[in-house]
Amino acid sequence: MDLTIFCPQCDTLLLDAPDCPACGWHRPPSPEARSQVWTYRAGARVRSTSPARSGGVLLLGDAGGRERPGAVHAVDLESGEALWRQPLPHGAPADSLALGEGRLYVSAAEFGDLAPDKPLLALDIESGRVLWRYDSGALNLSAPAVHGDLVYVAGGDRVLHAVDAATGKRHWKVEMAGWGRAAPAVGAGLLFFGTEQNRLLALDLADGREQWSFEGGGWFAATPTVHEGVVYAACWDSNLYALEAQSGREIW
């Protein structure tokens, strides 16, 4: 049992209680109760905020460094052994990866590499082989999102790209009112994208046309969540917003 006597969430006096009676916070287990199964060393700072999983394979990215670009790694989930490693042509992987139909979609971010035309790549999950490459013309790309037959990714030049998931051919591209790093979210027949220009955008899935825009007091830096006609978006103005998905009307 650790020495925390006040709840770190609501300051209720806990003494040695395992749970907070006011907010439900659970005291973490002691270090003795934890057991490490394996450790995998990527050779550079792990870049993916949320590693992807496909069956018994864990997929993650590393940021690389001055000596080498970033890379994507496939790790055996049971043993922690490396299955394959695929270097990126430029830069480092964006913060999250996307899965679909045996393929892993990886977009490249700047992260010290000033070469333009950062690519969106489709990798074979079993081998890491590059199946196709889509050159964006942008210095940075957001994390990708997959929906149906298309992969959606936004460039630092404020252009949103819809790319055929099987072939890597461009379906359409459209200029937006901002750009961001997190992956878009799909729901209620729309694509939702948070930007560094303090806006949450709702875009038509078919052609990327803007349907509505909501302005907050800061960067919408995380991927939104869509559920039952409501889009939830965290903002750097310290607020979580709930908006009507079809109209952008603020609910709370």
C-alpha positions as CSV (number, residue, x, y, z in Angstrom):
1,M,0.0,0.0,0.0
2,D,1.4,3.4,-0.9
3,L,1.5,6.5,1.4
4,T,-1.2,8.5,-0.4
5,I,-3.7,9.6,2.3
6,F,-5.6,12.2,0.2
7,C,-7.4,11.3,-3.0
8,P,-5.4,12.8,-5.9
9,Q,-8.6,13.5,-7.8
10,C,-10.8,15.2,-5.2
11,D,-8.7,15.6,-2.0
12,T,-11.0,13.4,0.1
13,L,-9.1,12.0,3.2
14,L,-8.4,8.3,2.4
15,L,-6.0,7.2,5.1
16,D,-5.4,3.6,4.0
17,A,-8.7,3.0,2.2
18,P,-8.2,1.2,-1.2
19,D,-10.9,3.4,-2.9
20,C,-12.2,6.9,-2.6
21,P,-15.8,7.0,-1.3
22,A,-16.4,10.4,-2.9
23,C,-15.2,10.0,-6.6
24,G,-14.4,6.3,-6.9
25,W,-10.7,6.7,-7.5
26,H,-8.9,3.3,-7.1
27,R,-5.5,3.2,-5.3
28,P,-3.0,1.5,-7.7
29,P,-1.5,-1.8,-6.7
30,S,1.8,-1.7,-4.9
31,P,5.0,-2.3,-6.9
32,E,5.3,-5.8,-5.4
33,A,1.9,-6.7,-6.9
34,R,3.0,-5.8,-10.4
35,S,4.9,-8.2,-12.7
36,Q,6.6,-7.2,-15.9
37,V,6.0,-9.6,-18.7
38,W,8.6,-8.3,-21.2
39,T,10.4,-5.2,-22.4
40,Y,10.9,-4.2,-26.0
41,R,13.5,-1.6,-26.8
42,A,12.8,0.4,-30.0
43,G,16.2,2.1,-30.2
44,A,14.6,5.5,-30.0
45,R,11.7,7.3,-28.3
46,V,8.5,5.5,-28.9
47,R,6.3,7.8,-31.0
48,S,2.9,6.1,-31.1
49,T,0.7,7.3,-28.3
50,S,-1.6,4.3,-28.8
51,P,0.1,1.2,-30.3
52,A,-2.1,-0.8,-32.6
53,R,-2.8,-4.4,-32.2
54,S,-3.6,-7.0,-34.9
55,G,-4.1,-10.5,-33.5
56,G,-1.0,-11.4,-31.6
57,V,1.1,-8.5,-33.1
58,L,1.7,-5.2,-31.4
59,L,2.6,-2.3,-33.8
60,L,4.2,0.9,-32.8
61,G,6.4,3.7,-34.1
62,D,9.7,5.3,-33.0
63,A,10.8,8.9,-33.5
64,G,14.3,8.1,-34.8
65,G,17.0,10.7,-34.4
66,R,19.9,12.4,-36.1
67,E,21.5,9.2,-37.3
68,R,18.4,7.6,-38.7
69,P,14.7,8.3,-39.6
70,G,11.8,6.9,-37.5
71,A,10.5,3.4,-38.0
72,V,7.5,1.2,-37.4
73,H,8.0,-2.0,-35.4
74,A,6.0,-5.2,-35.1
75,V,6.4,-7.0,-31.8
76,D,5.1,-10.4,-30.7
77,L,2.5,-9.7,-28.1
78,E,3.3,-12.8,-26.0
79,S,7.1,-12.8,-26.0
80,G,8.0,-9.2,-26.8
81,E,10.3,-10.4,-29.6
82,A,10.8,-8.2,-32.7
83,L,9.0,-9.5,-35.8
84,W,10.0,-6.8,-38.3
85,R,11.1,-3.2,-38.4
86,Q,10.3,-0.9,-41.3
87,P,12.1,2.5,-41.5
88,L,10.2,5.5,-42.9
89,P,11.5,7.3,-45.9
90,H,11.4,10.7,-44.1
91,G,10.7,11.9,-40.5
92,A,8.9,9.9,-37.9
93,P,5.5,8.2,-37.7
94,A,2.6,10.4,-36.7
95,D,1.3,9.9,-33.2
96,S,-1.1,7.0,-34.0
97,L,-1.4,4.2,-36.5
98,A,-4.4,2.9,-38.4
99,L,-5.4,-0.7,-39.2
100,G,-7.6,-2.1,-42.0
101,E,-7.9,-5.3,-44.1
102,G,-4.4,-6.7,-43.2
103,R,-2.8,-3.3,-43.8
104,L,-1.2,-0.8,-41.4
105,Y,-1.4,2.8,-42.4
106,V,1.4,5.1,-41.3
107,S,1.8,8.8,-42.0
108,A,5.1,10.7,-41.6
109,A,5.6,13.8,-39.5
110,E,8.4,16.4,-39.6
111,F,10.1,15.7,-36.3
112,G,13.5,17.1,-37.4
113,D,13.3,16.1,-41.0
114,L,12.6,19.2,-43.2
115,A,12.2,17.2,-46.5
116,P,8.8,18.1,-48.1
117,D,6.3,15.6,-49.5
118,K,5.9,13.5,-46.4
119,P,4.3,10.1,-47.4
120,L,1.3,8.1,-46.3
121,L,2.4,4.4,-46.4
122,A,0.4,1.2,-46.4
123,L,2.4,-1.7,-44.8
124,D,1.7,-5.4,-44.9
125,I,1.1,-6.4,-41.2
126,E,2.7,-9.8,-41.6
127,S,5.9,-8.7,-43.2
128,G,6.2,-4.9,-42.9
129,R,6.6,-4.7,-46.7
130,V,5.5,-1.3,-48.2
131,L,2.4,-2.0,-50.3
132,W,2.0,1.5,-51.6
133,R,3.2,5.1,-51.0
134,Y,1.1,8.2,-51.3
135,D,3.2,11.5,-51.5
136,S,1.3,14.4,-49.9
137,G,3.3,17.4,-50.9
138,A,3.2,18.6,-47.2
139,L,6.0,18.9,-44.6
140,N,3.8,17.2,-42.0
141,L,0.9,14.8,-42.0
142,S,-1.7,14.1,-39.3
143,A,-2.2,10.6,-38.0
144,P,-4.4,8.7,-40.5
145,A,-8.0,7.4,-40.1
146,V,-9.6,4.5,-42.1
147,H,-13.2,4.3,-42.9
148,G,-14.6,2.0,-45.5
149,D,-12.5,2.0,-48.6
150,L,-10.7,5.2,-47.9
151,V,-7.8,6.5,-45.7
152,Y,-8.1,10.1,-44.5
153,V,-5.1,12.2,-43.6
154,A,-4.5,16.0,-43.3
155,G,-1.4,17.8,-44.4
156,G,0.4,20.8,-42.7
157,D,-0.5,22.8,-45.8
158,R,-4.2,22.5,-44.6
159,V,-5.1,20.0,-47.3
160,L,-7.2,16.9,-46.5
161,H,-6.5,13.8,-48.6
162,A,-8.8,10.9,-49.1
163,V,-6.8,7.9,-50.5
164,D,-8.0,4.5,-51.7
165,A,-7.1,2.1,-48.9
166,A,-6.2,-0.8,-51.3
167,T,-4.3,1.0,-54.0
168,G,-3.0,4.3,-52.5
169,K,-4.6,6.3,-55.4
170,R,-6.0,9.7,-54.5
171,H,-9.8,9.8,-54.3
172,W,-10.0,13.5,-53.6
173,K,-8.3,16.3,-51.8
174,V,-9.7,19.6,-50.4
175,E,-8.3,22.6,-48.7
176,M,-9.5,23.0,-45.1
177,A,-9.8,25.9,-42.6
178,G,-6.9,24.6,-40.5
179,W,-4.8,21.6,-39.7
180,G,-3.9,19.4,-36.8
181,R,-1.8,16.3,-35.8
182,A,-4.4,13.9,-34.4
183,A,-6.3,11.5,-36.5
184,P,-9.8,12.5,-37.7
185,A,-12.8,10.6,-36.3
186,V,-15.7,9.3,-38.4
187,G,-19.3,9.1,-37.2
188,A,-22.8,10.2,-38.0
189,G,-21.9,10.2,-41.7
190,L,-19.2,12.9,-41.2
191,L,-15.5,13.3,-40.7
192,F,-14.5,15.3,-37.6
193,F,-11.1,16.9,-37.4
194,G,-9.6,19.1,-34.6
195,T,-7.2,21.9,-35.7
196,E,-4.4,24.0,-34.2
197,Q,-6.5,27.0,-35.3
198,N,-8.9,26.4,-32.4
199,R,-11.5,24.8,-34.5
200,L,-13.3,21.5,-34.7
201,L,-14.4,20.8,-38.3
202,A,-17.1,18.6,-39.6
203,L,-16.5,17.5,-43.2
204,D,-18.5,15.5,-45.8
205,L,-17.0,12.0,-46.2
206,A,-17.8,11.9,-49.9
207,D,-15.9,15.1,-51.0
208,G,-14.4,16.7,-47.9
209,R,-16.6,19.8,-48.1
210,E,-17.0,21.6,-44.7
211,Q,-20.4,21.1,-43.1
212,W,-19.8,23.2,-40.0
213,S,-17.0,24.6,-37.9
214,F,-17.0,25.1,-34.1
215,E,-14.5,27.5,-32.5
216,G,-13.1,26.8,-29.0
217,G,-10.6,28.7,-26.9
218,G,-7.6,26.6,-27.8
219,W,-6.3,23.8,-30.0
220,F,-8.4,20.8,-30.4
221,A,-5.4,18.5,-30.2
222,A,-6.9,15.1,-29.7
223,T,-9.0,12.8,-31.9
224,P,-12.7,13.5,-31.2
225,T,-15.1,10.7,-30.1
226,V,-18.5,10.3,-31.8
227,H,-21.4,8.5,-30.1
228,E,-25.1,8.4,-30.7
229,G,-25.2,11.7,-32.7
230,V,-22.9,13.6,-30.3
231,V,-19.3,14.5,-31.0
232,Y,-17.1,14.9,-27.9
233,A,-13.9,17.0,-28.2
234,A,-11.2,18.0,-25.7
235,C,-9.7,21.4,-26.1
236,W,-6.7,23.2,-24.8
237,D,-8.9,25.8,-23.2
238,S,-9.4,23.2,-20.5
239,N,-12.9,22.3,-21.6
240,L,-14.5,19.1,-23.0
241,Y,-17.2,20.0,-25.5
242,A,-20.3,17.9,-26.5
243,L,-21.7,19.1,-29.8
244,E,-24.6,17.9,-31.9
245,A,-22.9,16.0,-34.7
246,Q,-25.1,17.1,-37.6
247,S,-25.2,20.8,-36.7
248,G,-22.2,21.6,-34.5
249,R,-24.6,23.1,-31.9
250,E,-23.0,23.1,-28.4
251,I,-24.9,20.8,-26.0
252,W,-22.6,21.4,-23.0
